[in-house]
């Protein structure tokens, strides 16, 4: 198995309103990012973008900010 590390980002104040509006989002919360190495030794960071989660779970636009922090956190993680 190649090296991999799962990063978990949770915040009840942000996640609870999302689960009230769309209980199915609980399958994707807390937010996660996976740092993994491919066969060539290149490291990748994979995560579900907020827009994808919005479409997948029917999240209202005004609550998108509750899960948008993952993009900034992911950028910081790869610095």
PyMOL Python script that loads the backbone (N, CA, C, O; Angstrom):
from pymol import cmd

cmd.read_pdbstr("""\
ATOM      1  N   UNK A   1       0.845  -1.182   0.000  1.00  0.00           N
ATOM      2  CA  UNK A   1       0.000   0.000   0.000  1.00  0.00           C
ATOM      3  C   UNK A   1       0.890   1.245   0.000  1.00  0.00           C
ATOM      4  O   UNK A   1       1.851   1.339   0.764  1.00  0.00           O
ATOM      5  N   UNK A   2       0.558   2.174  -0.851  1.00  0.00           N
ATOM      6  CA  UNK A   2       1.313   3.424  -0.941  1.00  0.00           C
ATOM      7  C   UNK A   2       0.961   4.346   0.231  1.00  0.00           C
ATOM      8  O   UNK A   2      -0.100   4.206   0.837  1.00  0.00           O
ATOM      9  N   UNK A   3       1.861   5.295   0.548  1.00  0.00           N
ATOM     10  CA  UNK A   3       1.587   6.227   1.644  1.00  0.00           C
ATOM     11  C   UNK A   3       0.321   7.040   1.386  1.00  0.00           C
ATOM     12  O   UNK A   3       0.064   7.486   0.267  1.00  0.00           O
ATOM     13  N   UNK A   4      -0.452   7.218   2.437  1.00  0.00           N
ATOM     14  CA  UNK A   4      -1.672   8.029   2.365  1.00  0.00           C
ATOM     15  C   UNK A   4      -1.989   8.533   3.763  1.00  0.00           C
ATOM     16  O   UNK A   4      -1.700   7.867   4.757  1.00  0.00           O
ATOM     17  N   UNK A   5      -2.585   9.714   3.828  1.00  0.00           N
ATOM     18  CA  UNK A   5      -2.995  10.261   5.112  1.00  0.00           C
ATOM     19  C   UNK A   5      -4.334  10.965   4.931  1.00  0.00           C
ATOM     20  O   UNK A   5      -4.507  11.782   4.027  1.00  0.00           O
ATOM     21  N   UNK A   6      -5.274  10.633   5.807  1.00  0.00           N
ATOM     22  CA  UNK A   6      -6.593  11.246   5.774  1.00  0.00           C
ATOM     23  C   UNK A   6      -6.625  12.414   6.749  1.00  0.00           C
ATOM     24  O   UNK A   6      -6.316  12.252   7.929  1.00  0.00           O
ATOM     25  N   UNK A   7      -6.998  13.587   6.256  1.00  0.00           N
ATOM     26  CA  UNK A   7      -7.125  14.784   7.080  1.00  0.00           C
ATOM     27  C   UNK A   7      -8.610  15.036   7.299  1.00  0.00           C
ATOM     28  O   UNK A   7      -9.386  15.021   6.343  1.00  0.00           O
ATOM     29  N   UNK A   8      -9.014  15.266   8.539  1.00  0.00           N
ATOM     30  CA  UNK A   8     -10.420  15.443   8.876  1.00  0.00           C
ATOM     31  C   UNK A   8     -10.627  16.839   9.453  1.00  0.00           C
ATOM     32  O   UNK A   8      -9.912  17.265  10.360  1.00  0.00           O
ATOM     33  N   UNK A   9     -11.626  17.546   8.907  1.00  0.00           N
ATOM     34  CA  UNK A   9     -11.948  18.903   9.327  1.00  0.00           C
ATOM     35  C   UNK A   9     -13.393  18.931   9.807  1.00  0.00           C
ATOM     36  O   UNK A   9     -14.304  18.728   9.004  1.00  0.00           O
ATOM     37  N   UNK A  10     -13.626  19.177  11.086  1.00  0.00           N
ATOM     38  CA  UNK A  10     -14.985  19.214  11.592  1.00  0.00           C
ATOM     39  C   UNK A  10     -15.267  20.458  12.396  1.00  0.00           C
ATOM     40  O   UNK A  10     -14.390  20.985  13.081  1.00  0.00           O
ATOM     41  N   UNK A  11     -16.502  20.924  12.308  1.00  0.00           N
ATOM     42  CA  UNK A  11     -16.941  22.079  13.074  1.00  0.00           C
ATOM     43  C   UNK A  11     -18.450  21.950  13.274  1.00  0.00           C
ATOM     44  O   UNK A  11     -19.206  22.180  12.330  1.00  0.00           O
ATOM     45  N   UNK A  12     -18.909  21.592  14.466  1.00  0.00           N
ATOM     46  CA  UNK A  12     -20.342  21.419  14.705  1.00  0.00           C
ATOM     47  C   UNK A  12     -21.172  22.662  14.392  1.00  0.00           C
ATOM     48  O   UNK A  12     -22.309  22.539  13.936  1.00  0.00           O
ATOM     49  N   UNK A  13     -20.625  23.860  14.629  1.00  0.00           N
ATOM     50  CA  UNK A  13     -21.373  25.088  14.331  1.00  0.00           C
ATOM     51  C   UNK A  13     -21.640  25.234  12.840  1.00  0.00           C
ATOM     52  O   UNK A  13     -22.662  25.793  12.442  1.00  0.00           O
ATOM     53  N   UNK A  14     -20.733  24.738  12.023  1.00  0.00           N
ATOM     54  CA  UNK A  14     -20.902  24.818  10.568  1.00  0.00           C
ATOM     55  C   UNK A  14     -21.699  23.639  10.032  1.00  0.00           C
ATOM     56  O   UNK A  14     -22.530  23.806   9.140  1.00  0.00           O
ATOM     57  N   UNK A  15     -21.454  22.447  10.570  1.00  0.00           N
ATOM     58  CA  UNK A  15     -22.085  21.242  10.037  1.00  0.00           C
ATOM     59  C   UNK A  15     -23.530  21.035  10.442  1.00  0.00           C
ATOM     60  O   UNK A  15     -24.321  20.521   9.652  1.00  0.00           O
ATOM     61  N   UNK A  16     -23.893  21.422  11.659  1.00  0.00           N
ATOM     62  CA  UNK A  16     -25.257  21.186  12.141  1.00  0.00           C
ATOM     63  C   UNK A  16     -26.322  21.849  11.265  1.00  0.00           C
ATOM     64  O   UNK A  16     -27.301  21.190  10.913  1.00  0.00           O
ATOM     65  N   UNK A  17     -26.170  23.136  10.898  1.00  0.00           N
ATOM     66  CA  UNK A  17     -27.190  23.741  10.028  1.00  0.00           C
ATOM     67  C   UNK A  17     -27.313  23.016   8.684  1.00  0.00           C
ATOM     68  O   UNK A  17     -28.405  22.929   8.122  1.00  0.00           O
ATOM     69  N   UNK A  18     -26.209  22.502   8.178  1.00  0.00           N
ATOM     70  CA  UNK A  18     -26.244  21.765   6.911  1.00  0.00           C
ATOM     71  C   UNK A  18     -27.040  20.467   7.066  1.00  0.00           C
ATOM     72  O   UNK A  18     -27.835  20.112   6.196  1.00  0.00           O
ATOM     73  N   UNK A  19     -26.820  19.767   8.174  1.00  0.00           N
ATOM     74  CA  UNK A  19     -27.525  18.502   8.397  1.00  0.00           C
ATOM     75  C   UNK A  19     -29.005  18.712   8.691  1.00  0.00           C
ATOM     76  O   UNK A  19     -29.822  17.835   8.411  1.00  0.00           O
ATOM     77  N   UNK A  20     -29.356  19.869   9.253  1.00  0.00           N
ATOM     78  CA  UNK A  20     -30.771  20.180   9.481  1.00  0.00           C
ATOM     79  C   UNK A  20     -31.482  20.367   8.145  1.00  0.00           C
ATOM     80  O   UNK A  20     -32.582  19.855   7.941  1.00  0.00           O
ATOM     81  N   UNK A  21     -30.847  21.103   7.242  1.00  0.00           N
ATOM     82  CA  UNK A  21     -31.435  21.378   5.929  1.00  0.00           C
ATOM     83  C   UNK A  21     -31.415  20.144   5.034  1.00  0.00           C
ATOM     84  O   UNK A  21     -32.378  19.869   4.319  1.00  0.00           O
ATOM     85  N   UNK A  22     -30.310  19.404   5.080  1.00  0.00           N
ATOM     86  CA  UNK A  22     -30.148  18.238   4.206  1.00  0.00           C
ATOM     87  C   UNK A  22     -29.452  17.113   4.981  1.00  0.00           C
ATOM     88  O   UNK A  22     -28.224  17.028   4.968  1.00  0.00           O
ATOM     89  N   UNK A  23     -30.217  16.255   5.653  1.00  0.00           N
ATOM     90  CA  UNK A  23     -29.617  15.201   6.468  1.00  0.00           C
ATOM     91  C   UNK A  23     -28.635  14.297   5.723  1.00  0.00           C
ATOM     92  O   UNK A  23     -27.735  13.733   6.345  1.00  0.00           O
ATOM     93  N   UNK A  24     -28.785  14.150   4.419  1.00  0.00           N
ATOM     94  CA  UNK A  24     -27.890  13.261   3.664  1.00  0.00           C
ATOM     95  C   UNK A  24     -26.437  13.734   3.666  1.00  0.00           C
ATOM     96  O   UNK A  24     -25.532  12.935   3.426  1.00  0.00           O
ATOM     97  N   UNK A  25     -26.201  15.019   3.933  1.00  0.00           N
ATOM     98  CA  UNK A  25     -24.816  15.508   3.939  1.00  0.00           C
ATOM     99  C   UNK A  25     -24.009  14.901   5.081  1.00  0.00           C
ATOM    100  O   UNK A  25     -22.780  14.966   5.073  1.00  0.00           O
ATOM    101  N   UNK A  26     -24.676  14.322   6.044  1.00  0.00           N
ATOM    102  CA  UNK A  26     -23.958  13.697   7.164  1.00  0.00           C
ATOM    103  C   UNK A  26     -22.992  12.618   6.680  1.00  0.00           C
ATOM    104  O   UNK A  26     -22.006  12.324   7.357  1.00  0.00           O
ATOM    105  N   UNK A  27     -23.264  12.029   5.519  1.00  0.00           N
ATOM    106  CA  UNK A  27     -22.354  11.015   4.964  1.00  0.00           C
ATOM    107  C   UNK A  27     -21.018  11.643   4.574  1.00  0.00           C
ATOM    108  O   UNK A  27     -20.001  10.950   4.542  1.00  0.00           O
ATOM    109  N   UNK A  28     -21.002  12.928   4.280  1.00  0.00           N
ATOM    110  CA  UNK A  28     -19.781  13.622   3.856  1.00  0.00           C
ATOM    111  C   UNK A  28     -19.186  14.524   4.941  1.00  0.00           C
ATOM    112  O   UNK A  28     -18.187  15.203   4.705  1.00  0.00           O
ATOM    113  N   UNK A  29     -19.791  14.529   6.109  1.00  0.00           N
ATOM    114  CA  UNK A  29     -19.266  15.328   7.213  1.00  0.00           C
ATOM    115  C   UNK A  29     -18.742  14.411   8.310  1.00  0.00           C
ATOM    116  O   UNK A  29     -19.330  13.353   8.535  1.00  0.00           O
ATOM    117  N   UNK A  30     -17.681  14.763   8.992  1.00  0.00           N
ATOM    118  CA  UNK A  30     -16.895  15.968   8.777  1.00  0.00           C
ATOM    119  C   UNK A  30     -16.199  15.939   7.416  1.00  0.00           C
ATOM    120  O   UNK A  30     -16.012  14.882   6.813  1.00  0.00           O
ATOM    121  N   UNK A  31     -15.827  17.121   6.959  1.00  0.00           N
ATOM    122  CA  UNK A  31     -15.112  17.228   5.693  1.00  0.00           C
ATOM    123  C   UNK A  31     -13.781  16.492   5.791  1.00  0.00           C
ATOM    124  O   UNK A  31     -13.156  16.441   6.850  1.00  0.00           O
ATOM    125  N   UNK A  32     -13.367  15.928   4.670  1.00  0.00           N
ATOM    126  CA  UNK A  32     -12.127  15.149   4.643  1.00  0.00           C
ATOM    127  C   UNK A  32     -11.309  15.495   3.405  1.00  0.00           C
ATOM    128  O   UNK A  32     -11.848  15.876   2.366  1.00  0.00           O
ATOM    129  N   UNK A  33      -9.997  15.351   3.544  1.00  0.00           N
ATOM    130  CA  UNK A  33      -9.085  15.456   2.409  1.00  0.00           C
ATOM    131  C   UNK A  33      -8.114  14.285   2.519  1.00  0.00           C
ATOM    132  O   UNK A  33      -7.705  13.910   3.618  1.00  0.00           O
ATOM    133  N   UNK A  34      -7.752  13.719   1.396  1.00  0.00           N
ATOM    134  CA  UNK A  34      -6.834  12.584   1.373  1.00  0.00           C
ATOM    135  C   UNK A  34      -5.544  12.980   0.670  1.00  0.00           C
ATOM    136  O   UNK A  34      -5.555  13.335  -0.508  1.00  0.00           O
ATOM    137  N   UNK A  35      -4.437  12.918   1.394  1.00  0.00           N
ATOM    138  CA  UNK A  35      -3.114  13.108   0.797  1.00  0.00           C
ATOM    139  C   UNK A  35      -2.586  11.717   0.472  1.00  0.00           C
ATOM    140  O   UNK A  35      -2.497  10.861   1.352  1.00  0.00           O
ATOM    141  N   UNK A  36      -2.234  11.491  -0.798  1.00  0.00           N
ATOM    142  CA  UNK A  36      -1.812  10.153  -1.210  1.00  0.00           C
ATOM    143  C   UNK A  36      -0.739  10.230  -2.278  1.00  0.00           C
ATOM    144  O   UNK A  36      -0.629  11.215  -3.008  1.00  0.00           O
ATOM    145  N   UNK A  37       0.052   9.165  -2.355  1.00  0.00           N
ATOM    146  CA  UNK A  37       1.153   9.091  -3.305  1.00  0.00           C
ATOM    147  C   UNK A  37       0.804   8.105  -4.408  1.00  0.00           C
ATOM    148  O   UNK A  37       0.344   6.995  -4.144  1.00  0.00           O
ATOM    149  N   UNK A  38       1.031   8.527  -5.656  1.00  0.00           N
ATOM    150  CA  UNK A  38       0.750   7.616  -6.770  1.00  0.00           C
ATOM    151  C   UNK A  38       1.959   6.721  -7.068  1.00  0.00           C
ATOM    152  O   UNK A  38       2.977   6.800  -6.381  1.00  0.00           O
ATOM    153  N   UNK A  39       1.844   5.885  -8.079  1.00  0.00           N
ATOM    154  CA  UNK A  39       2.888   4.939  -8.429  1.00  0.00           C
ATOM    155  C   UNK A  39       4.198   5.568  -8.867  1.00  0.00           C
ATOM    156  O   UNK A  39       5.242   4.917  -8.832  1.00  0.00           O
ATOM    157  N   UNK A  40       4.152   6.836  -9.283  1.00  0.00           N
ATOM    158  CA  UNK A  40       5.362   7.543  -9.695  1.00  0.00           C
ATOM    159  C   UNK A  40       5.977   8.355  -8.563  1.00  0.00           C
ATOM    160  O   UNK A  40       6.963   9.062  -8.772  1.00  0.00           O
ATOM    161  N   UNK A  41       5.408   8.260  -7.374  1.00  0.00           N
ATOM    162  CA  UNK A  41       5.920   8.991  -6.232  1.00  0.00           C
ATOM    163  C   UNK A  41       5.394  10.415  -6.113  1.00  0.00           C
ATOM    164  O   UNK A  41       5.845  11.172  -5.254  1.00  0.00           O
ATOM    165  N   UNK A  42       4.442  10.788  -6.971  1.00  0.00           N
ATOM    166  CA  UNK A  42       3.856  12.124  -6.908  1.00  0.00           C
ATOM    167  C   UNK A  42       2.774  12.130  -5.828  1.00  0.00           C
ATOM    168  O   UNK A  42       1.996  11.183  -5.712  1.00  0.00           O
ATOM    169  N   UNK A  43       2.733  13.209  -5.037  1.00  0.00           N
ATOM    170  CA  UNK A  43       1.754  13.328  -3.955  1.00  0.00           C
ATOM    171  C   UNK A  43       0.579  14.174  -4.427  1.00  0.00           C
ATOM    172  O   UNK A  43       0.756  15.215  -5.060  1.00  0.00           O
ATOM    173  N   UNK A  44      -0.630  13.703  -4.106  1.00  0.00           N
ATOM    174  CA  UNK A  44      -1.870  14.355  -4.498  1.00  0.00           C
ATOM    175  C   UNK A  44      -2.688  14.667  -3.252  1.00  0.00           C
ATOM    176  O   UNK A  44      -2.529  14.019  -2.217  1.00  0.00           O
ATOM    177  N   UNK A  45      -3.562  15.660  -3.356  1.00  0.00           N
ATOM    178  CA  UNK A  45      -4.511  15.969  -2.301  1.00  0.00           C
ATOM    179  C   UNK A  45      -5.898  15.955  -2.932  1.00  0.00           C
ATOM    180  O   UNK A  45      -6.192  16.755  -3.820  1.00  0.00           O
ATOM    181  N   UNK A  46      -6.739  15.052  -2.475  1.00  0.00           N
ATOM    182  CA  UNK A  46      -8.083  14.904  -3.038  1.00  0.00           C
ATOM    183  C   UNK A  46      -9.132  15.239  -1.981  1.00  0.00           C
ATOM    184  O   UNK A  46      -8.997  14.876  -0.813  1.00  0.00           O
ATOM    185  N   UNK A  47     -10.176  15.939  -2.416  1.00  0.00           N
ATOM    186  CA  UNK A  47     -11.302  16.235  -1.524  1.00  0.00           C
ATOM    187  C   UNK A  47     -12.505  16.602  -2.374  1.00  0.00           C
ATOM    188  O   UNK A  47     -12.374  16.943  -3.550  1.00  0.00           O
ATOM    189  N   UNK A  48     -13.683  16.525  -1.761  1.00  0.00           N
ATOM    190  CA  UNK A  48     -14.907  16.919  -2.454  1.00  0.00           C
ATOM    191  C   UNK A  48     -15.067  18.431  -2.363  1.00  0.00           C
ATOM    192  O   UNK A  48     -15.106  19.000  -1.272  1.00  0.00           O
ATOM    193  N   UNK A  49     -15.158  19.068  -3.514  1.00  0.00           N
ATOM    194  CA  UNK A  49     -15.315  20.522  -3.550  1.00  0.00           C
ATOM    195  C   UNK A  49     -16.697  20.913  -3.014  1.00  0.00           C
ATOM    196  O   UNK A  49     -17.662  20.165  -3.171  1.00  0.00           O
ATOM    197  N   UNK A  50     -16.786  22.086  -2.382  1.00  0.00           N
ATOM    198  CA  UNK A  50     -18.068  22.535  -1.843  1.00  0.00           C
ATOM    199  C   UNK A  50     -19.194  22.566  -2.885  1.00  0.00           C
ATOM    200  O   UNK A  50     -20.335  22.231  -2.568  1.00  0.00           O
ATOM    201  N   UNK A  51     -18.883  22.962  -4.121  1.00  0.00           N
ATOM    202  CA  UNK A  51     -19.902  23.013  -5.171  1.00  0.00           C
ATOM    203  C   UNK A  51     -20.467  21.612  -5.457  1.00  0.00           C
ATOM    204  O   UNK A  51     -21.664  21.457  -5.698  1.00  0.00           O
ATOM    205  N   UNK A  52     -19.596  20.600  -5.427  1.00  0.00           N
ATOM    206  CA  UNK A  52     -20.046  19.224  -5.623  1.00  0.00           C
ATOM    207  C   UNK A  52     -20.983  18.808  -4.487  1.00  0.00           C
ATOM    208  O   UNK A  52     -22.037  18.221  -4.730  1.00  0.00           O
ATOM    209  N   UNK A  53     -20.598  19.113  -3.254  1.00  0.00           N
ATOM    210  CA  UNK A  53     -21.438  18.755  -2.112  1.00  0.00           C
ATOM    211  C   UNK A  53     -22.762  19.514  -2.147  1.00  0.00           C
ATOM    212  O   UNK A  53     -23.798  18.978  -1.755  1.00  0.00           O
ATOM    213  N   UNK A  54     -22.728  20.758  -2.614  1.00  0.00           N
ATOM    214  CA  UNK A  54     -23.952  21.553  -2.759  1.00  0.00           C
ATOM    215  C   UNK A  54     -24.920  20.855  -3.710  1.00  0.00           C
ATOM    216  O   UNK A  54     -26.102  20.702  -3.401  1.00  0.00           O
ATOM    217  N   UNK A  55     -24.417  20.437  -4.856  1.00  0.00           N
ATOM    218  CA  UNK A  55     -25.258  19.750  -5.841  1.00  0.00           C
ATOM    219  C   UNK A  55     -25.694  18.372  -5.335  1.00  0.00           C
ATOM    220  O   UNK A  55     -26.857  17.997  -5.487  1.00  0.00           O
ATOM    221  N   UNK A  56     -24.788  17.635  -4.749  1.00  0.00           N
ATOM    222  CA  UNK A  56     -25.073  16.278  -4.296  1.00  0.00           C
ATOM    223  C   UNK A  56     -26.177  16.238  -3.243  1.00  0.00           C
ATOM    224  O   UNK A  56     -27.013  15.335  -3.239  1.00  0.00           O
ATOM    225  N   UNK A  57     -26.170  17.237  -2.343  1.00  0.00           N
ATOM    226  CA  UNK A  57     -27.094  17.200  -1.214  1.00  0.00           C
ATOM    227  C   UNK A  57     -28.144  18.311  -1.234  1.00  0.00           C
ATOM    228  O   UNK A  57     -28.942  18.424  -0.303  1.00  0.00           O
ATOM    229  N   UNK A  58     -28.150  19.120  -2.275  1.00  0.00           N
ATOM    230  CA  UNK A  58     -29.143  20.191  -2.373  1.00  0.00           C
ATOM    231  C   UNK A  58     -28.974  21.260  -1.306  1.00  0.00           C
ATOM    232  O   UNK A  58     -29.953  21.763  -0.755  1.00  0.00           O
ATOM    233  N   UNK A  59     -27.733  21.600  -1.023  1.00  0.00           N
ATOM    234  CA  UNK A  59     -27.445  22.603  -0.005  1.00  0.00           C
ATOM    235  C   UNK A  59     -27.808  23.991  -0.544  1.00  0.00           C
ATOM    236  O   UNK A  59     -27.424  24.333  -1.663  1.00  0.00           O
ATOM    237  N   UNK A  60     -28.539  24.791   0.232  1.00  0.00           N
ATOM    238  CA  UNK A  60     -28.838  26.153  -0.210  1.00  0.00           C
ATOM    239  C   UNK A  60     -27.560  26.988  -0.344  1.00  0.00           C
ATOM    240  O   UNK A  60     -26.602  26.806   0.408  1.00  0.00           O
ATOM    241  N   UNK A  61     -27.566  27.889  -1.298  1.00  0.00           N
ATOM    242  CA  UNK A  61     -26.390  28.717  -1.577  1.00  0.00           C
ATOM    243  C   UNK A  61     -25.896  29.458  -0.336  1.00  0.00           C
ATOM    244  O   UNK A  61     -24.690  29.595  -0.133  1.00  0.00           O
ATOM    245  N   UNK A  62     -26.827  29.939   0.498  1.00  0.00           N
ATOM    246  CA  UNK A  62     -26.419  30.721   1.673  1.00  0.00           C
ATOM    247  C   UNK A  62     -25.668  29.894   2.720  1.00  0.00           C
ATOM    248  O   UNK A  62     -25.000  30.464   3.583  1.00  0.00           O
ATOM    249  N   UNK A  63     -25.764  28.570   2.662  1.00  0.00           N
ATOM    250  CA  UNK A  63     -25.031  27.714   3.599  1.00  0.00           C
ATOM    251  C   UNK A  63     -23.730  27.163   3.012  1.00  0.00           C
ATOM    252  O   UNK A  63     -22.983  26.468   3.701  1.00  0.00           O
ATOM    253  N   UNK A  64     -23.463  27.468   1.758  1.00  0.00           N
ATOM    254  CA  UNK A  64     -22.243  26.977   1.113  1.00  0.00           C
ATOM    255  C   UNK A  64     -20.990  27.460   1.849  1.00  0.00           C
ATOM    256  O   UNK A  64     -19.970  26.771   1.862  1.00  0.00           O
ATOM    257  N   UNK A  65     -21.070  28.628   2.451  1.00  0.00           N
ATOM    258  CA  UNK A  65     -19.930  29.174   3.200  1.00  0.00           C
ATOM    259  C   UNK A  65     -19.534  28.253   4.354  1.00  0.00           C
ATOM    260  O   UNK A  65     -18.380  28.263   4.782  1.00  0.00           O
ATOM    261  N   UNK A  66     -20.469  27.466   4.856  1.00  0.00           N
ATOM    262  CA  UNK A  66     -20.182  26.566   5.981  1.00  0.00           C
ATOM    263  C   UNK A  66     -19.194  25.461   5.620  1.00  0.00           C
ATOM    264  O   UNK A  66     -18.531  24.914   6.501  1.00  0.00           O
ATOM    265  N   UNK A  67     -19.091  25.131   4.344  1.00  0.00           N
ATOM    266  CA  UNK A  67     -18.164  24.073   3.919  1.00  0.00           C
ATOM    267  C   UNK A  67     -17.064  24.580   2.982  1.00  0.00           C
ATOM    268  O   UNK A  67     -16.226  23.803   2.525  1.00  0.00           O
ATOM    269  N   UNK A  68     -17.069  25.861   2.706  1.00  0.00           N
ATOM    270  CA  UNK A  68     -16.084  26.420   1.771  1.00  0.00           C
ATOM    271  C   UNK A  68     -14.687  26.518   2.351  1.00  0.00           C
ATOM    272  O   UNK A  68     -13.723  26.668   1.601  1.00  0.00           O
ATOM    273  N   UNK A  69     -14.553  26.439   3.657  1.00  0.00           N
ATOM    274  CA  UNK A  69     -13.233  26.552   4.290  1.00  0.00           C
ATOM    275  C   UNK A  69     -12.288  25.441   3.864  1.00  0.00           C
ATOM    276  O   UNK A  69     -11.071  25.599   3.963  1.00  0.00           O
ATOM    277  N   UNK A  70     -12.822  24.318   3.392  1.00  0.00           N
ATOM    278  CA  UNK A  70     -11.943  23.196   3.027  1.00  0.00           C
ATOM    279  C   UNK A  70     -10.973  23.580   1.915  1.00  0.00           C
ATOM    280  O   UNK A  70      -9.851  23.075   1.870  1.00  0.00           O
ATOM    281  N   UNK A  71     -11.389  24.456   1.031  1.00  0.00           N
ATOM    282  CA  UNK A  71     -10.486  24.834  -0.061  1.00  0.00           C
ATOM    283  C   UNK A  71      -9.270  25.583   0.475  1.00  0.00           C
ATOM    284  O   UNK A  71      -8.146  25.304   0.058  1.00  0.00           O
ATOM    285  N   UNK A  72      -9.471  26.519   1.381  1.00  0.00           N
ATOM    286  CA  UNK A  72      -8.351  27.258   1.966  1.00  0.00           C
ATOM    287  C   UNK A  72      -7.485  26.333   2.818  1.00  0.00           C
ATOM    288  O   UNK A  72      -6.259  26.442   2.804  1.00  0.00           O
ATOM    289  N   UNK A  73      -8.118  25.424   3.560  1.00  0.00           N
ATOM    290  CA  UNK A  73      -7.366  24.472   4.382  1.00  0.00           C
ATOM    291  C   UNK A  73      -6.533  23.539   3.508  1.00  0.00           C
ATOM    292  O   UNK A  73      -5.394  23.219   3.848  1.00  0.00           O
ATOM    293  N   UNK A  74      -7.091  23.109   2.399  1.00  0.00           N
ATOM    294  CA  UNK A  74      -6.357  22.223   1.490  1.00  0.00           C
ATOM    295  C   UNK A  74      -5.162  22.952   0.880  1.00  0.00           C
ATOM    296  O   UNK A  74      -4.079  22.378   0.765  1.00  0.00           O
ATOM    297  N   UNK A  75      -5.352  24.200   0.492  1.00  0.00           N
ATOM    298  CA  UNK A  75      -4.243  24.991  -0.061  1.00  0.00           C
ATOM    299  C   UNK A  75      -3.133  25.144   0.982  1.00  0.00           C
ATOM    300  O   UNK A  75      -1.954  25.017   0.653  1.00  0.00           O
ATOM    301  N   UNK A  76      -3.498  25.412   2.214  1.00  0.00           N
ATOM    302  CA  UNK A  76      -2.527  25.569   3.298  1.00  0.00           C
ATOM    303  C   UNK A  76      -1.781  24.257   3.539  1.00  0.00           C
ATOM    304  O   UNK A  76      -0.583  24.264   3.820  1.00  0.00           O
ATOM    305  N   UNK A  77      -2.485  23.143   3.429  1.00  0.00           N
ATOM    306  CA  UNK A  77      -1.879  21.830   3.699  1.00  0.00           C
ATOM    307  C   UNK A  77      -0.801  21.480   2.684  1.00  0.00           C
ATOM    308  O   UNK A  77       0.124  20.735   3.008  1.00  0.00           O
ATOM    309  N   UNK A  78      -0.897  21.995   1.472  1.00  0.00           N
ATOM    310  CA  UNK A  78       0.076  21.627   0.451  1.00  0.00           C
ATOM    311  C   UNK A  78       1.226  22.636   0.325  1.00  0.00           C
ATOM    312  O   UNK A  78       2.106  22.464  -0.518  1.00  0.00           O
ATOM    313  N   UNK A  79       1.223  23.668   1.143  1.00  0.00           N
ATOM    314  CA  UNK A  79       2.331  24.647   1.106  1.00  0.00           C
ATOM    315  C   UNK A  79       3.626  24.030   1.585  1.00  0.00           C
ATOM    316  O   UNK A  79       4.655  24.704   1.621  1.00  0.00           O
TER     317      UNK A  79
END
""", "prot")
cmd.dss("prot")
cmd.show_as("cartoon", "prot")
cmd.util.cbc("prot")
cmd.orient("prot")
